[in-house]
């Protein structure tokens, strides 16, 4: 198994509201005091800690409220030695040949530390902000063409392509990247599956209960087999791991108590308009919650849906003692999940809780992979 951490390029906090996916900064009861700006010094702290603790890579988000992932991570390659950077970006906001060239340059300058997270985009308002007015299905169609060209430009010979969204003549880069960056991709809609099957190396899902994850893996794996390809599978989760189960749930309770109920209403209204099938599935996990304790949002043993009350994107967390969190990871691994992209609040401190206490337990077990 591979374990990755998260780089909070929209800022970090000891509470769930504010910044990044979800509500604007300053809505939470304690947000003003707790918010950590995403300056290069703090992001370097997080990156160096992830490297020291043994994480393979850090994921960077993309969007209006984030610092640019390419620029931030390029700077952080000089602050680290081995850590890889899973750079999120959106097809359609740049030329595919330029993206191939940028990736090739990044790979040479970083000595092979680039991974790519392709984000098609599920929010019409957000896409329009960047000048993209295609429908959701059209965006996936464009992603399909985009990745064909990127891979073609890396092939070592000039690549011609003509489709609905792109036409290139002789796309290439000065030198094929070594190694070729692996491509990560997620999407729960029917339009997303075939794109993953044809192009990506790792298919990512958000942290749904195991039975739902198993069905998604089966769906994508069958599509990939039809293309004569094999994919790896990864999952995106938050974590709250402590010395005891009681301490972990006390921390989840603290995070829940810091949320103003009005923020939950606002977030639900905002996120209910999402076109993303994955986002709708996240919302369904806490549907009907009208107040209560953190344990009321436990949707599977040690799987907590509280994060999704006020944040878009990944909305679940593994909560429990170190051994319990390790057991849940082993459960997902038994389904075929090989890569875990994790995060916490705050990201710096939570990386130590997980890296010092859960990673050693997993290293000592005989989990396949």
C-alpha positions in Angstrom: 0.0 0.0 0.0 1.0 3.6 -0.6 0.1 6.5 1.8 -0.2 10.1 0.7 -0.9 13.2 2.7 -2.6 16.5 1.8 -1.1 20.0 1.2 -3.6 22.6 2.5 -3.1 25.3 -0.2 -6.4 26.9 0.8 -5.2 27.3 4.4 -5.4 25.1 7.5 -7.5 25.2 10.7 -8.4 23.5 13.9 -12.0 23.6 12.8 -13.9 22.3 9.7 -15.4 25.5 8.4 -13.6 28.0 6.2 -11.4 27.9 3.2 -11.1 25.3 0.5 -14.2 23.3 -0.4 -17.3 24.6 1.4 -18.0 27.8 3.2 -16.0 31.0 3.0 -13.4 31.8 5.6 -14.7 33.3 8.8 -18.0 31.6 9.2 -17.0 29.1 11.9 -17.3 30.1 15.5 -13.5 29.8 16.1 -12.3 30.3 12.6 -10.8 33.7 13.0 -8.4 32.6 15.7 -7.6 29.2 14.2 -7.0 29.8 10.5 -3.5 29.3 9.2 -2.8 31.1 6.0 -1.2 28.9 3.2 2.1 30.7 3.1 5.1 29.0 1.8 6.7 28.6 5.3 3.7 26.7 6.7 3.2 24.5 3.5 6.9 23.7 3.7 6.4 22.5 7.3 3.6 20.2 6.2 5.6 18.9 3.2 8.7 18.2 5.2 6.8 16.5 8.0 5.0 14.3 5.4 8.4 13.3 4.0 9.9 12.7 7.4 7.0 10.5 8.4 7.2 8.3 5.4 4.3 9.4 3.2 4.9 8.8 -0.6 3.4 12.1 -1.8 1.1 15.0 -1.0 -2.0 15.9 -2.9 -2.7 19.5 -3.8 -6.2 20.7 -4.5 -7.3 22.9 -7.4 -9.8 25.7 -7.7 -10.6 29.3 -6.9 -9.8 29.1 -3.1 -6.5 27.4 -3.5 -3.0 28.6 -4.4 -1.9 27.3 -7.8 -0.8 23.7 -7.4 1.9 23.8 -10.0 3.6 26.9 -8.6 3.4 25.9 -5.0 4.6 22.4 -5.4 7.4 23.4 -7.7 8.7 25.7 -5.0 8.4 22.9 -2.4 10.6 20.5 -4.4 13.5 22.7 -3.1 12.2 22.2 0.5 12.1 18.4 0.3 14.3 15.6 -1.1 12.1 12.5 -1.8 8.5 13.5 -1.4 6.4 13.4 -4.5 3.7 15.9 -5.4 0.3 14.9 -6.7 -0.6 18.0 -8.6 -4.3 18.6 -9.3 -5.3 20.5 -12.4 -8.2 20.9 -14.7 -8.2 19.9 -18.4 -9.6 22.7 -20.6 -7.9 25.5 -18.7 -4.6 25.0 -20.6 -3.5 23.4 -23.8 -2.9 19.6 -23.5 0.5 20.0 -25.3 1.5 22.7 -22.8 0.4 20.5 -19.9 2.6 17.7 -21.3 5.5 20.1 -21.6 5.0 21.5 -18.1 4.9 18.0 -16.7 8.0 16.9 -18.5 9.9 20.0 -17.3 8.6 19.4 -13.7 9.7 15.8 -13.9 13.3 16.7 -14.9 13.7 19.5 -12.4 12.2 17.5 -9.5 14.1 14.3 -10.6 10.9 12.3 -11.0 8.7 13.5 -8.2 5.6 14.5 -10.2 2.2 12.7 -10.1 -0.9 14.2 -11.8 -4.4 14.4 -10.5 -6.8 15.2 -13.4 -9.9 17.0 -12.1 -12.6 17.3 -14.8 -14.7 19.7 -12.7 -18.2 19.1 -11.4 -19.3 22.7 -10.6 -20.7 24.8 -13.5 -20.3 28.1 -11.6 -16.6 27.3 -10.7 -15.9 26.3 -14.3 -17.5 29.4 -15.7 -15.3 31.5 -13.4 -12.4 30.2 -15.4 -14.1 30.8 -18.8 -15.3 27.1 -19.2 -18.9 26.8 -20.3 -19.2 23.2 -21.4 -21.7 20.9 -19.9 -20.6 18.1 -17.5 -20.6 15.4 -20.1 -18.8 17.6 -22.6 -16.1 18.2 -20.0 -15.5 14.5 -19.6 -15.4 14.2 -23.4 -12.8 16.9 -23.5 -10.8 15.2 -20.7 -10.8 12.0 -22.8 -9.3 14.0 -25.7 -6.9 15.9 -23.5 -5.4 12.8 -22.0 -5.0 11.2 -25.4 -2.9 14.2 -26.5 -0.9 14.4 -23.3 0.1 10.7 -23.6 0.7 11.1 -27.3 3.0 14.1 -26.7 5.0 12.0 -24.2 5.3 9.1 -26.7 8.6 10.2 -28.2 7.2 10.7 -31.7 5.1 13.6 -33.1 1.5 13.0 -32.3 -1.5 14.2 -34.5 -5.0 14.3 -33.1 -8.3 15.8 -34.3 -11.4 15.6 -32.1 -14.4 17.7 -31.2 -12.5 19.8 -28.7 -8.8 19.7 -29.8 -6.8 19.5 -32.9 -3.0 19.2 -32.7 -0.4 18.6 -35.3 2.9 16.9 -34.2 2.4 17.3 -30.5 5.6 16.4 -28.6 7.9 17.5 -25.9 11.7 18.0 -26.1 12.4 14.9 -24.1 10.1 12.1 -22.8 9.7 12.5 -19.1 11.4 9.8 -17.1 9.5 8.3 -15.5 6.3 9.2 -17.2 4.1 10.8 -14.5 1.3 8.6 -13.3 -2.2 9.9 -13.8 -4.7 9.9 -11.0 -8.4 10.5 -11.6 -11.8 10.3 -9.9 -15.4 10.5 -11.0 -18.6 8.7 -10.1 -20.7 9.6 -13.1 -21.3 7.3 -16.0 -19.3 9.6 -18.2 -16.3 9.3 -15.9 -15.8 5.6 -15.9 -14.8 5.1 -19.6 -12.3 8.0 -19.3 -10.6 6.3 -16.4 -10.6 2.9 -18.1 -8.8 4.3 -21.2 -6.3 6.6 -19.7 -5.5 6.7 -16.0 -3.1 4.7 -13.7 -5.0 5.2 -10.4 -8.7 5.6 -10.0 -9.6 7.6 -6.9 -12.9 7.4 -4.9 -14.0 9.5 -1.9 -14.4 7.6 1.4 -17.7 5.9 1.0 -18.7 2.8 3.1 -16.8 -0.3 2.0 -19.8 -1.9 0.2 -20.2 1.2 -2.0 -16.5 1.4 -2.7 -16.5 -2.3 -3.7 -19.2 -1.7 -6.2 -17.4 1.3 -7.7 -14.1 -0.7 -8.0 -15.9 -3.5 -9.8 -17.5 -1.1 -12.2 -14.3 0.6 -13.2 -12.3 -2.6 -13.2 -14.7 -4.1 -15.7 -14.5 -1.1 -17.9 -10.7 -1.2 -17.8 -10.7 -4.9 -18.7 -12.7 -4.1 -21.8 -9.9 -1.8 -22.8 -7.2 -4.4 -22.1 -5.9 -2.4 -19.1 -5.4 -2.8 -15.4 -5.8 0.1 -13.0 -4.8 0.6 -9.4 -7.4 2.0 -6.9 -7.1 4.7 -4.3 -9.3 6.4 -1.7 -9.5 9.9 -0.3 -10.2 10.1 3.5 -9.7 12.4 6.5 -8.4 10.8 9.7 -8.7 11.3 13.4 -6.5 8.8 15.2 -5.7 8.9 18.9 -4.3 6.6 21.6 -7.8 5.6 22.6 -11.1 5.3 20.8 -12.6 7.7 23.4 -10.0 10.4 22.7 -10.6 10.1 18.9 -14.3 10.5 19.2 -13.8 13.4 21.7 -11.9 15.2 18.9 -14.6 14.5 16.4 -17.1 15.9 19.0 -15.0 19.0 19.3 -15.0 19.5 15.6 -18.8 19.1 15.4 -19.4 21.4 18.4 -17.4 24.2 16.7 -19.8 24.2 13.7 -22.6 26.8 13.8 -25.8 25.0 12.8 -26.5 27.9 10.3 -23.3 26.9 8.5 -24.6 23.3 8.0 -27.8 24.8 6.4 -25.7 27.1 4.2 -23.3 24.3 3.1 -26.2 21.9 2.3 -27.9 24.6 0.2 -24.6 25.3 -1.6 -23.6 21.7 -2.2 -27.0 20.5 -3.2 -26.6 22.4 -6.5 -23.5 20.4 -7.4 -23.5 18.5 -10.6 -21.0 16.1 -9.2 -22.4 12.6 -8.7 -19.6 12.0 -6.1 -20.7 15.1 -4.2 -24.3 14.0 -4.2 -23.2 10.6 -2.7 -21.3 12.4 0.0 -24.4 14.5 0.9 -26.5 11.3 1.1 -24.2 10.0 3.8 -25.4 12.6 6.4 -28.8 13.2 5.0 -31.4 13.6 7.8 -28.8 14.7 10.4 -30.5 17.5 12.4 -28.2 17.7 15.3 -26.8 15.2 17.8 -23.5 13.7 18.7 -20.5 12.8 16.6 -21.4 9.1 16.9 -24.7 9.8 15.3 -22.8 10.4 12.1 -20.9 7.1 12.2 -22.1 5.4 9.0 -19.8 2.4 9.2 -17.5 1.3 12.1 -15.0 4.1 12.5 -16.2 6.0 9.4 -17.6 9.4 10.3 -19.6 11.6 7.9 -19.2 14.8 9.9 -16.7 16.5 7.7 -19.1 16.6 4.8 -21.6 18.6 6.8 -19.8 21.8 5.9 -17.2 20.9 3.4 -17.4 19.8 -0.2 -15.3 17.0 -1.7 -14.1 14.3 0.6 -16.6 14.3 3.5 -15.7 11.3 5.6 -13.0 10.6 8.2 -11.7 7.4 9.8 -12.1 8.0 13.6 -10.8 5.7 16.3 -7.8 4.3 18.1 -4.6 3.7 16.1 -5.4 0.0 15.9 -9.0 0.7 14.8 -7.9 3.1 12.1 -5.4 0.5 10.9 -8.1 -2.2 10.8 -10.4 0.0 8.7 -7.5 0.7 6.2 -7.0 -3.1 6.0 -10.7 -3.5 5.3 -10.5 -1.1 2.4 -7.2 -2.8 1.2 -9.0 -6.1 1.1 -11.4 -4.6 -1.5 -8.5 -3.7 -3.8 -7.6 -0.2 -2.5 -3.9 0.2 -2.8 -3.4 3.9 -2.2 -4.7 6.1 0.6 -4.8 9.9 0.3 -5.3 11.2 3.8 -5.6 14.5 5.6 -6.7 16.0 9.0 -7.4 19.1 10.9 -4.9 20.6 11.3 -2.9 18.8 8.7 0.5 19.3 10.4 -0.4 17.8 13.7 -2.7 15.1 12.3 0.1 13.9 10.0 2.1 13.1 13.1 -0.7 11.3 14.8 -1.1 9.0 11.8 2.5 8.8 10.7 3.9 7.9 14.1 1.1 5.6 15.3 -0.8 4.0 12.4 1.9 3.7 9.6 4.1 1.5 11.9 1.2 -0.8 12.7 0.4 -1.2 9.0 4.0 -1.8 8.1 4.0 -4.7 10.6 1.0 -6.4 9.1 0.8 -8.7 6.1 -1.6 -6.6 4.0 -1.4 -7.6 0.3 0.4 -4.9 -1.8 
